[in-house]
């Protein structure tokens, strides 16, 4: 639209080497915002640390359909 209206010729050429840090930073920031830890911090206390291994609520999307282990405050799994 800008090209036709103003007679401009805009060319976007992403440079992965130059822009990789910005791209990754943006990706990780959005991923962190969508994590279970960010969306439902009250549930992180019930996260079963031993059964879930190295997976943490910060690595799991709040919309994930995968099954994870939970432990209530009374110790029930």
C-alpha positions in Angstrom: 0.0 0.0 0.0 2.8 2.4 0.8 4.6 1.5 -2.3 1.6 2.5 -4.5 0.6 5.5 -2.6 4.0 7.2 -2.2 5.9 5.5 -5.0 8.3 3.9 -2.5 10.1 0.7 -3.0 10.6 -1.0 0.3 12.6 -4.1 0.5 13.0 -6.1 3.8 16.0 -8.3 4.0 16.3 -10.0 7.4 19.9 -10.9 8.3 19.7 -13.9 10.6 23.3 -13.4 11.8 22.7 -9.8 12.6 19.2 -10.2 14.0 19.4 -13.6 15.7 19.8 -12.2 19.2 16.8 -9.9 18.9 14.8 -12.7 17.3 15.7 -15.2 20.1 15.1 -12.6 22.8 11.6 -11.8 21.4 10.8 -15.5 21.1 11.9 -16.4 24.6 10.1 -13.4 26.1 6.8 -14.4 24.4 7.3 -18.0 25.5 8.0 -17.0 29.1 4.8 -14.9 29.1 2.7 -17.8 27.9 4.2 -20.3 30.4 2.2 -22.0 33.1 4.4 -20.3 35.7 3.5 -16.8 34.3 -0.2 -17.6 33.6 -1.0 -19.5 36.8 1.7 -18.9 39.5 -0.6 -20.3 42.2 -0.2 -23.8 40.6 3.6 -23.9 40.7 3.5 -24.9 44.4 1.7 -28.1 43.4 4.1 -29.0 40.6 5.7 -32.4 41.3 9.4 -31.7 41.0 10.6 -35.3 41.2 8.1 -36.9 38.8 8.4 -34.1 36.2 12.2 -34.2 36.2 13.9 -31.3 34.5 10.6 -29.9 33.2 9.5 -26.9 35.1 6.3 -24.8 35.0 8.3 -22.1 33.3 9.0 -24.4 30.3 5.4 -25.6 29.9 2.9 -23.5 27.9 -0.3 -22.8 29.9 -2.3 -24.2 27.0 -0.3 -27.4 26.8 -2.4 -30.6 26.4 0.5 -32.8 27.7 0.0 -34.6 31.1 2.3 -33.7 34.0 2.5 -34.8 37.6 1.0 -32.7 40.4 1.1 -33.0 44.2 -1.5 -31.4 46.5 -0.4 -29.7 49.7 -1.3 -32.9 51.6 1.1 -34.9 49.5 -1.4 -36.7 47.2 -0.3 -37.2 43.7 
